[in-house]
Amino acid sequence: MQKYLFGTLTALVILFGLTAGTVLAADQPDLSPPPGLSKAGPYEGVFFGMVYGDNNSRAIMAMALTHRDGLVEGKVYLGDGLLVDAGVCGSNKIPSMLQHASGMTNPNNPNELDVRTNVNVSGFDIGIDLNSIVSADGDTLTAEALIDLPWICGSDPSFTGTLNRLQ
């Protein structure tokens, strides 16, 4: 169960990335507006920075995002090094990966993204709370994610990150 739990947690941590720079330059999405949609929102662009996890672990994160009519979509790259410490349920480093991600911004504040999702892992409901905000000048994206593990594991892992706009 421990191996399955962390395999699934690895995939879930990528949801945190809603919050790619030169790493994705060769595969950068078209950031021009599709016909019929409004102008770009504050999450639109390429962001690059660090994500910090348990036990002073950290990893590079890069994202290339589009943001139209409240919908944020794009590619997220997470580098090696981030550690998930799930208390008595064990700990594991998350391997580097490239993932597609999407979500909706707060209708009252397009600079804010609050997402709550639940995933069932081996009969346990695992909650993920993601909160991110783009600064008023649009140059910095800060985010925090909390993985709500079953009480038997002990503490809930959390991740924070700050990414800067490259374009």
N, C-alpha and C positions, 0 to 999 in steps of 0.2 A: 504494500500500500504506500509506503514511504516513497519509493521510486516513482510510482504513478502520480502521487500527489505533487511531487516536485516537477515532474515532466509537465503536468498541467499548469502548475504555478509559473513555470518558465514562459509558457504561452500567454498566460494572463498578464504577466508583467509588461508585455508589449502594449497592452491597452494603456499603460501609463504614458506611453510615448505620444499620445495625442497632444500631448503637451509639447535636408539632409544636406548637409553641406557638401563639401568637396568630395565626401565619400560617395555621394549619389550623383555626382556631376554627370557621369556618363549615362545615367538612366533617369534624368530629371523629368518630372511631369510637365506637361504643357500648362502654364499658369495663366494663359489667356482665358477670358470669360467665355463660357459656352453661350450660344445664342439664347436670348430670352431671360437670362438671369441677371440679378443686380450686380453692382460693383463688388469688388473684392472686400472681404472682411479682414479684421486685424490678425487672424491666424494664417492668412495667406502669405506664403513665402518659404524661404529656406532658413532653417534654424540649426544651430550647432552649439553643443555645450556638454556639461557633465551631469550625470545622475549619481546620487549618493545613496548607498544602501546600508545594510547591517554591518557591524564590526569594521567600520571605516572603509568599506569597499566602495568602489566607484567604477564607472564605465562611461565611455564617450557615447553621446547620443546625437544623431543627426536626423533631421526631418525635412521633407519637401511636401508642403501642404497647399491645398486650395481651400478657400472659405467663401462660399456663396450661399446667400439666403439662409444663414444659420448652420449650414452643413459644412463640416470640416472633414476633409478626406486627404489621404496621401500615403507616402511611404515613410517608414520609420526604421532607422538602423540603430541597433544597440550593440556596442562593443563588448568585449570580454571583461570580466572582473566584478560584476555586481553579485553580491551574496544575499541569499534569502535565508534568514535564520528563523525557523519555525519552532523554536523551543524544543520540547521533548519529541516533536515530530521530525527533528533533524534540520540540517542546513545543507545548502547546495549552491554552487556558483552557476550563474546563468550564462550559457554560451552566447557568442555573438550571433546576431540574426537580423534579417531584413524582413519586415512585415508590413502589410497594408493595414491601415487603421481608419476609422471614421467615427464621428460623433456630432452632436448638436450643441451649439452654444446657448447660453441663457438668453431667452427672448428679450429680456429687459436690459441686458448688458452683453453685447457681442464680444467684449473682451474677456468674458468669463465662461469657462466650461466646467460644469459639475455633472459628473456621471456616476451612477450607482448601478452595479450589475451583480448578479448572483450566478455562480456556476456550481454545479453539483460534481464533486470529486469523491469517488468511492463512498457514496451515500452521505457525504457531508456537504452542506451548503456553504460555499466559500464566497464571501462578499468582497467586492472591490469598490472602494470609494476613490474617485479621482477628482481633484480640484486643480484647475490651472487658470492663470490670468496672464494676459498680454498687457505690458506697461502702457501708460497713456501715450508715450511717444512711439509705441509699436516696435521698439527695438529689442525688448527682453521678454521672454516667456518664462514664468516660474510655475512649477507644478509640484504637487504632493499627491502620493497615492498610498492608501492603506489597504492591506489585504487582511480581511476579517476572518481569521482562522477559527476552527472549533476551539472551545475553551480548553479541551484536553491538551492542545499544543502549547498553551501558555501565552506568550506575548504575540502580538500581531505585527508582522513586518511592515515597515513603512519606507518609502523612497521619496527623495526630494531631488529636484533638478532645476537648473537655471540654464537656459539656452539663449543665445544671442542671434539676432537676425543677420544673415549673410546677404540676403537680397530680398 
